[in-house]
Structures are given as structure tokens and as C-alpha cells.
């Protein structure tokens, strides 16, 4: 009796592979103010900048207080 050949169960992912996943576009209809819309659009850029600037301002205030105590 001949041995059965094992079937391939892994999907092909090469350059010629067919794209099977559909592209899903999510749209949300929300009424926002101008500031709210700007924040929604620029959140990824603005949030780290605001955090870093807050930390820098906090450090500057601490250094100024230490200098004022030293005098």
C-alpha cells in the first residue's frame, strides 16, 4: 500500500499571492467643534509634544525653586 502524501495546509504568502482580506474603511459621523476636530486629526503628533513640554516646564520650575531656596 502506498503512503499518502501530506497535504499543504499553510497559505501561500509570496509576492504572487492573492490578497484575500478585504479593505475595510471605518467612517464615523460626529459633529465636533473646530478645536475638537483639530485635536482628533493631530492627536498622534500633539499628544507627545504636550507631554514632553509639560515635563520640561515642570523641571524648569523645580530648578528655579531650588535656586530660590539656595539664595
Number of C-alpha atoms within 10 A of each C-alpha: 3 4 5 6 6 6 6 7 6 6 7 10 9 7 6 7 9 9 8 6 6 6 7 6 6 5 6 6 5 7 8 11 9 9 9 11 13 12 15 12 11 11 12 10 10 13 12 11 12 11 10 11 12 12 12 12 11 12 12 12 12 12 12 12 11 11 10 9 8 7 5
